[in-house]
Amino acid sequence: MLISTPSDREGYIWQYTVKTAQVVFVYCIPCPECGEYHRASDHYIDFAEERDPEKIERDDIAHYVFPCCGFVGTDRARKRALNDGIWCALEDVARDEDGQISLEHKKEDWQMPGRELFTYLKAEKPAKIAFHSPAIVSKLVPISEIAAAFLRGLSDPAKMHYFDNQIRAVAHVPYRQNRKEDIIRALKDDRPAGLVPGNNRVAALIAGVDTQKDSFKVVIRAFGWGLMQPSWKIMEGEVETLADCIENAVRDRVSLNGTVLYGANLIGRYLRGGKFAGAEIKNCGFRECDLRDCNFRGATLTSCNLRGSWLWGADFTGAALNWTVLHRAHLTGAVFERCQILSGSYEW
């Protein structure tokens, strides 16, 4: 029996786990609210907007969000769930060209990955097995300590090395590393430029502007939820003035289908042909915007101001308008079939 923490990708323990072992077992815990089992992971640690690791540890801010039903539990709830946890086999995990499996998993893939330990052993009788035991499955390590270790690693490569090896129990990969072309291409998705991922995967949109001698370079990225936030590039470009940064950020038929838009101030912007189908839009200012031919089918608009906007040809079929102002809006050709006016005052 070998017990050790992994070092790097070439280390013996890591190579045995991901390549030599016939099966790897991971720990799954039940939700105290709905009883569903999921693979325990630091993906589900939440520490709100706090970014001070010292304060997170001192005040025990972090919580564990059970992914099955969204139940937000304290560290005590996680520890109780650990008492009833089970080891499950990682089944149907494809091996790469080097014969290695990946211990990484996406946040949304929370379900049990395979059969329970003894059920699997009895049926398959593997000769070589491995167990993956990160800090999240230990009652000796508080989740606030895990969150703090991650945040410290963001500013110190040596501390990120510690977080990978000692907390996540995975091989450390230095930030600066040459990667094969096919691995890099695998990170690319098939979204067209300007399309924000839907299904509530996006927690925030962040724009970065770099000042040049006679222009501004701008890039907009979307970031997801959790400790290891997924990230998507939405658009990039170069503009002549700072005011153009916002203008170009929403130009060219921006696509926000199925996303959540809260508190955006887009007064007087060019949004013609924008896609907002199924979006949840709240407390946003679209006053005097060009919204011609926009698609708001099935969207929910709450406390939004569209006063004086151009809505020619806009489609609000099946949308819900709640306390949304349309005073002096230009509505020629706009479609409001099966539109629900929930409450509030509307001036046409």
VEXDREN-2710 file (C-alpha; in Angstrom, 1 decimal):
% VEXDREN-2710
k/r/px/py/pz
1/MET/0.0/0.0/0.0
2/LEU/1.3/3.4/-1.0
3/ILE/0.1/6.6/0.8
4/SER/1.4/10.0/-0.3
5/THR/0.6/13.4/-1.7
6/PRO/1.3/13.9/-5.4
7/SER/4.1/16.2/-6.4
8/ASP/4.2/16.9/-10.1
9/ARG/2.8/15.1/-13.2
10/GLU/5.8/12.9/-13.5
11/GLY/5.9/11.9/-9.9
12/TYR/5.4/8.2/-9.1
13/ILE/2.3/8.5/-7.0
14/TRP/0.5/10.6/-9.5
15/GLN/1.5/8.4/-12.4
16/TYR/0.3/5.3/-10.5
17/THR/-3.0/7.0/-9.7
18/VAL/-3.9/8.3/-13.2
19/LYS/-2.2/5.7/-15.3
20/THR/-1.2/2.4/-13.6
21/ALA/-4.3/2.0/-11.4
22/GLN/-7.2/0.2/-13.1
23/VAL/-9.7/2.2/-11.1
24/VAL/-9.7/5.4/-9.0
25/PHE/-12.2/5.8/-6.1
26/VAL/-13.5/9.2/-5.1
27/TYR/-15.6/10.1/-2.0
28/CYS/-19.3/11.0/-2.4
29/ILE/-21.5/12.5/0.3
30/PRO/-25.2/12.9/0.8
31/CYS/-27.1/16.2/0.9
32/PRO/-28.7/16.8/4.3
33/GLU/-31.7/18.4/2.6
34/CYS/-32.6/16.1/-0.3
35/GLY/-30.5/13.0/0.4
36/GLU/-28.8/13.0/-3.1
37/TYR/-25.2/11.9/-3.2
38/HIS/-22.6/13.9/-5.0
39/ARG/-18.8/13.9/-5.4
40/ALA/-17.3/16.0/-2.7
41/SER/-15.4/18.9/-4.2
42/ASP/-14.0/22.3/-3.4
43/HIS/-16.0/23.5/-6.4
44/TYR/-18.9/23.9/-4.0
45/ILE/-17.2/26.1/-1.4
46/ASP/-18.7/29.6/-1.4
47/PHE/-17.2/32.6/0.4
48/ALA/-19.4/35.3/-1.2
49/GLU/-17.5/38.5/-2.2
50/GLU/-14.8/38.2/0.5
51/ARG/-11.2/38.0/-0.8
52/ASP/-9.2/38.4/2.4
53/PRO/-8.0/34.9/3.3
54/GLU/-7.2/35.9/6.9
55/LYS/-10.7/37.2/7.5
56/ILE/-12.3/34.1/5.9
57/GLU/-10.4/31.8/8.3
58/ARG/-10.8/34.1/11.3
59/ASP/-14.6/34.6/10.9
60/ASP/-15.3/31.2/9.3
61/ILE/-17.1/32.8/6.4
62/ALA/-17.1/29.9/3.9
63/HIS/-20.1/27.7/3.3
64/TYR/-20.6/24.5/1.4
65/VAL/-23.3/24.6/-1.3
66/PHE/-24.7/21.1/-2.0
67/PRO/-25.0/21.1/-5.8
68/CYS/-28.0/18.7/-6.0
69/CYS/-30.6/21.1/-4.6
70/GLY/-28.6/24.2/-3.7
71/PHE/-28.8/23.7/0.0
72/VAL/-26.2/26.1/1.7
73/GLY/-24.7/24.3/4.7
74/THR/-22.1/25.2/7.3
75/ASP/-18.9/23.3/7.8
76/ARG/-20.7/21.3/10.4
77/ALA/-23.2/20.1/7.8
78/ARG/-20.4/19.0/5.5
79/LYS/-18.7/17.1/8.3
80/ARG/-22.0/15.3/9.2
81/ALA/-22.4/14.4/5.5
82/LEU/-18.9/13.0/5.5
83/ASN/-19.9/10.5/8.2
84/ASP/-22.5/9.0/5.8
85/GLY/-20.3/9.2/2.7
86/ILE/-19.2/6.3/0.4
87/TRP/-16.3/5.6/-1.9
88/CYS/-17.4/5.4/-5.6
89/ALA/-15.5/4.3/-8.6
90/LEU/-14.7/6.7/-11.4
91/GLU/-16.2/4.8/-14.3
92/ASP/-16.5/5.6/-18.0
93/VAL/-13.7/8.1/-17.7
94/ALA/-11.8/8.2/-21.0
95/ARG/-8.0/7.9/-21.0
96/ASP/-5.9/10.3/-23.1
97/GLU/-3.3/9.3/-25.6
98/ASP/-0.8/8.6/-22.8
99/GLY/-3.2/6.3/-21.1
100/GLN/-4.0/8.7/-18.2
101/ILE/-7.4/9.5/-16.7
102/SER/-8.3/13.0/-15.4
103/LEU/-9.3/13.5/-11.8
104/GLU/-10.8/16.9/-12.7
105/HIS/-14.5/17.3/-13.1
106/LYS/-16.9/20.1/-14.1
107/LYS/-18.9/21.8/-11.4
108/GLU/-22.2/20.7/-13.0
109/ASP/-21.1/17.0/-13.1
110/TRP/-21.9/16.5/-9.4
111/GLN/-23.6/13.1/-9.6
112/MET/-22.0/9.9/-8.3
113/PRO/-19.5/8.9/-10.9
114/GLY/-19.9/5.1/-10.6
115/ARG/-20.6/2.1/-8.4
116/GLU/-19.9/1.9/-4.6
117/LEU/-16.5/0.6/-3.6
118/PHE/-17.3/-3.0/-2.5
119/THR/-20.0/-3.4/-5.2
120/TYR/-17.3/-2.5/-7.8
121/LEU/-14.6/-4.7/-6.3
122/LYS/-16.9/-7.7/-6.1
123/ALA/-17.9/-7.4/-9.7
124/GLU/-14.7/-6.3/-11.4
125/LYS/-11.9/-7.7/-9.1
126/PRO/-9.3/-5.1/-10.1
127/ALA/-5.7/-5.9/-9.1
128/LYS/-4.5/-2.3/-8.8
129/ILE/-6.7/0.5/-7.3
130/ALA/-6.2/4.0/-6.1
131/PHE/-8.1/6.4/-3.8
132/HIS/-8.2/10.2/-4.3
133/SER/-8.5/11.9/-0.9
134/PRO/-8.4/15.8/-1.1
135/ALA/-8.8/18.0/2.0
136/ILE/-12.5/18.5/1.3
137/VAL/-13.2/14.9/2.4
138/SER/-11.3/15.4/5.7
139/LYS/-13.1/16.5/8.9
140/LEU/-9.8/17.8/10.1
141/VAL/-9.6/20.6/7.5
142/PRO/-12.2/23.4/7.7
143/ILE/-13.6/24.7/4.4
144/SER/-12.6/28.2/5.4
145/GLU/-9.0/27.0/5.5
146/ILE/-9.4/25.5/2.0
147/ALA/-10.9/28.7/0.6
148/ALA/-8.1/30.8/2.3
149/ALA/-5.4/28.5/0.9
150/PHE/-6.8/29.0/-2.6
151/LEU/-6.9/32.8/-2.4
152/ARG/-3.3/32.9/-1.1
153/GLY/-2.2/30.8/-4.0
154/LEU/-3.6/33.3/-6.5
155/SER/-0.9/35.8/-5.5
156/ASP/2.0/33.4/-4.7
157/PRO/3.0/30.4/-7.0
158/ALA/4.6/28.6/-4.1
159/LYS/1.4/28.7/-2.1
160/MET/-0.6/27.6/-5.2
161/HIS/1.8/24.6/-5.3
162/TYR/0.8/23.9/-1.7
163/PHE/-2.9/24.2/-2.5
164/ASP/-2.6/21.8/-5.4
165/ASN/-0.6/19.2/-3.6
166/GLN/-1.8/19.4/0.0
167/ILE/-5.4/20.6/-0.3
168/ARG/-6.7/19.4/-3.7
169/ALA/-4.3/16.4/-3.8
170/VAL/-3.5/16.8/-7.4
171/ALA/-0.2/17.2/-9.3
172/HIS/0.9/20.8/-9.4
173/VAL/1.2/22.3/-12.9
174/PRO/3.2/25.6/-13.0
175/TYR/1.3/28.5/-14.4
176/ARG/3.9/29.0/-17.1
177/GLN/4.0/25.7/-19.0
178/ASN/4.2/24.8/-22.7
179/ARG/1.0/22.9/-23.7
180/LYS/0.3/20.9/-26.7
181/GLU/-1.6/22.5/-29.5
182/ASP/-4.5/20.0/-29.3
183/ILE/-4.9/20.6/-25.6
184/ILE/-5.1/24.4/-26.1
185/ARG/-7.6/23.9/-29.0
186/ALA/-9.8/21.7/-26.7
187/LEU/-10.4/24.7/-24.5
188/LYS/-12.1/26.5/-27.3
189/ASP/-15.9/26.3/-27.7
190/ASP/-18.0/26.9/-30.7
191/ARG/-19.8/30.1/-29.5
192/PRO/-19.8/33.0/-31.9
193/ALA/-18.2/36.2/-30.8
194/GLY/-20.4/38.3/-28.5
195/LEU/-22.5/35.3/-27.2
196/VAL/-22.6/35.0/-23.4
197/PRO/-23.0/31.4/-22.1
198/GLY/-26.5/30.9/-20.8
199/ASN/-28.2/28.6/-18.2
200/ASN/-27.1/30.8/-15.3
201/ARG/-23.4/29.7/-15.8
202/VAL/-22.1/33.3/-15.7
203/ALA/-21.6/35.1/-12.4
204/ALA/-20.1/38.3/-13.8
205/LEU/-18.9/40.1/-16.9
206/ILE/-15.6/41.9/-16.6
207/ALA/-14.2/44.4/-19.1
208/GLY/-10.5/45.2/-19.3
209/VAL/-9.2/48.3/-21.1
210/ASP/-5.5/48.8/-21.9
211/THR/-4.5/52.4/-22.8
212/GLN/-2.3/52.8/-25.9
213/LYS/-0.7/55.9/-27.3
214/ASP/-3.6/56.7/-29.6
215/SER/-6.2/54.0/-28.9
216/PHE/-7.7/51.7/-26.3
217/LYS/-7.7/47.9/-26.4
218/VAL/-10.7/46.3/-24.8
219/VAL/-11.5/42.7/-23.9
220/ILE/-14.7/41.4/-22.2
221/ARG/-14.7/38.1/-20.4
222/ALA/-17.5/36.2/-18.5
223/PHE/-16.7/34.4/-15.3
224/GLY/-18.6/31.5/-13.7
225/TRP/-19.2/30.5/-10.1
226/GLY/-17.1/28.7/-7.5
227/LEU/-13.5/28.5/-6.4
228/MET/-12.1/27.6/-9.8
229/GLN/-14.3/29.9/-11.9
230/PRO/-14.6/28.9/-15.6
231/SER/-14.0/31.8/-17.9
232/TRP/-15.1/32.6/-21.5
233/LYS/-13.9/35.4/-23.8
234/ILE/-16.9/37.3/-25.1
235/MET/-15.2/39.8/-27.3
236/GLU/-12.1/41.9/-27.9
237/GLY/-11.2/44.9/-30.0
238/GLU/-9.5/48.3/-30.4
239/VAL/-11.3/51.7/-30.2
240/GLU/-10.1/55.3/-30.6
241/THR/-11.9/56.8/-27.5
242/LEU/-12.8/55.6/-24.1
243/ALA/-16.4/56.3/-24.8
244/ASP/-16.3/53.9/-27.7
245/CYS/-15.3/51.0/-25.3
246/ILE/-18.9/50.8/-24.0
247/GLU/-20.4/51.5/-27.4
248/ASN/-18.4/48.7/-29.0
249/ALA/-19.1/46.4/-26.1
250/VAL/-22.8/46.2/-27.0
251/ARG/-22.6/46.8/-30.7
252/ASP/-22.9/44.1/-33.4
253/ARG/-26.0/42.3/-32.2
254/VAL/-24.9/41.5/-28.7
255/SER/-26.3/38.1/-27.6
256/LEU/-27.4/37.7/-23.9
257/ASN/-29.9/34.8/-24.5
258/GLY/-30.9/33.1/-21.2
259/THR/-28.6/35.3/-19.0
260/VAL/-29.2/37.4/-15.9
261/LEU/-28.7/41.1/-16.4
262/TYR/-28.9/43.2/-13.2
263/GLY/-28.3/46.9/-12.7
264/ALA/-26.9/47.7/-16.1
265/ASN/-27.0/51.3/-17.2
266/LEU/-27.1/51.4/-21.0
267/ILE/-28.7/54.8/-21.6
268/GLY/-28.5/55.9/-25.2
269/ARG/-26.7/52.8/-26.4
270/TYR/-26.8/51.0/-29.8
271/LEU/-28.3/47.6/-29.2
272/ARG/-30.1/47.0/-32.5
273/GLY/-30.7/43.3/-33.2
274/GLY/-29.7/42.3/-29.7
275/LYS/-30.7/38.8/-28.5
276/PHE/-32.3/38.8/-25.0
277/ALA/-34.6/35.7/-25.4
278/GLY/-35.3/34.1/-22.0
279/ALA/-33.1/36.6/-20.2
280/GLU/-33.9/37.9/-16.7
281/ILE/-33.4/41.6/-16.8
282/LYS/-33.8/43.7/-13.6
283/ASN/-33.2/47.3/-12.6
284/CYS/-31.7/48.1/-15.9
285/GLY/-31.7/51.5/-17.7
286/PHE/-32.4/51.2/-21.5
287/ARG/-33.6/54.8/-21.8
288/GLU/-33.3/56.2/-25.3
289/CYS/-31.6/53.1/-26.6
290/ASP/-31.7/51.8/-30.1
291/LEU/-33.5/48.4/-29.5
292/ARG/-34.8/48.0/-33.0
293/ASP/-35.3/44.3/-34.1
294/CYS/-34.2/43.1/-30.6
295/ASN/-35.4/39.6/-29.5
296/PHE/-37.0/39.7/-26.0
297/ARG/-39.1/36.5/-26.5
298/GLY/-39.8/34.9/-23.1
299/ALA/-37.7/37.4/-21.2
300/THR/-38.6/38.8/-17.8
301/LEU/-38.1/42.6/-17.4
302/THR/-38.5/43.9/-13.9
303/SER/-38.2/47.6/-12.9
304/CYS/-36.6/48.5/-16.2
305/ASN/-36.7/51.9/-17.9
306/LEU/-37.2/51.9/-21.7
307/ARG/-38.4/55.5/-21.8
308/GLY/-37.9/57.0/-25.3
309/SER/-36.2/53.9/-26.7
310/TRP/-36.6/52.8/-30.3
311/LEU/-38.4/49.5/-30.3
312/TRP/-39.4/49.2/-33.9
313/GLY/-39.7/45.5/-34.9
314/ALA/-38.7/44.3/-31.4
315/ASP/-40.3/41.0/-30.4
316/PHE/-41.7/40.6/-26.8
317/THR/-43.7/37.4/-27.5
318/GLY/-44.3/35.6/-24.3
319/ALA/-42.3/38.1/-22.3
320/ALA/-43.2/39.3/-18.7
321/LEU/-43.1/43.0/-18.0
322/ASN/-43.2/44.0/-14.3
323/TRP/-42.9/47.7/-13.4
324/THR/-41.3/48.4/-16.7
325/VAL/-41.6/51.9/-18.1
326/LEU/-42.3/52.3/-21.9
327/HIS/-43.2/56.0/-21.8
328/ARG/-42.7/57.7/-25.2
329/ALA/-41.1/54.6/-26.6
330/HIS/-41.3/54.1/-30.4
331/LEU/-43.2/50.9/-30.8
332/THR/-44.0/50.7/-34.5
333/GLY/-44.0/47.1/-35.6
334/ALA/-43.2/45.8/-32.1
335/VAL/-44.7/42.4/-31.2
336/PHE/-46.4/41.9/-27.8
337/GLU/-48.2/38.6/-28.4
338/ARG/-49.0/36.6/-25.2
339/CYS/-47.0/39.2/-23.3
340/GLN/-47.7/39.2/-19.6
341/ILE/-48.1/42.6/-17.9
342/LEU/-47.7/41.5/-14.3
343/SER/-48.1/44.7/-12.3
344/GLY/-47.1/48.4/-12.4
345/SER/-47.9/51.4/-14.5
346/TYR/-47.2/51.4/-18.3
347/GLU/-47.4/54.5/-20.4
348/TRP/-47.5/53.9/-24.2
END
